[in-house]
Amino acid sequence: SQQGEEDPQALSIQEGENATMNCSYKTSINNLQWYRQNSGRGLVHLILIRSNEREKHSGRLRVTLDTSKKSSSLLITASRAADTASYFCATDVYQGGKLIFGQGTELSVKP
Amino acid sequence: DVKVTQSSRYLVKRTGEKVFLECVQDMDHENMFWYRQDPGLGLRLIYFSYDVKMKEKGDIPEGYSVSREKKERFSLILESASTNQTSMYLCASSLSPGGFVGTQYFGPGTRLLVL
């Protein structure tokens, strides 16, 4: 199965609510990154968390990393309709030299 | 501002045609990548390059080749297009700070339809 697997595959919430997406992986990593993709467009980098970090914030985004459980979560607080997009985690696997992307979580934020 | 451009947003080709997808970045990044994205399969790495004239196979290189003659340009070539190569193609570039894979900057994508 995939190195990075997101959960849930799809999430529908109301504006103002928080959205939480999870990512699990299998092997040791150097870092883990989250990206966003609006429909039919390229991916945009959101945040990078290194393997020796446990939590990172950027605006309304909070990312946690638990290397013992090989998992990460992305929290978007006070969501807006403009947050509607697909969200991908990507792992920089130790000595891999490339990113491995999960299949993504499709987030829908209803006004 | 960081910029990765791809030669076409939409492309329609016939089976057996040779197809060139061009990608240019203006950030002086050493690393460049080609992915394809299909529903239910996520992003899959086709080829990547760490330097000029250098290339590495990704997870699904069959039916593709690449060319990197200049640092800023990375081309993906479909030698003989087939219908199963209908997909969204995404190019990306990055630095490698301290040897790790850094942030990847993506182009807008090329949606290729092979008839």
Interface residues (C-beta under 8 A of the other chain):
Chain A: Q2 N30 N31 Q33 Y35 G40 R41 G42 L43 V44 H45 L48 F88 A90 D92 G96 G97 K98 L99 I100 F101 G102 Q103 G104
Chain B: V4 F33 Y35 G40 L41 G42 L43 L45 F48 Y50 E56 G58 M88 L90 A92 F100 V101 G102 T103 Q104 Y105 F106 G107 P108 G109 R111
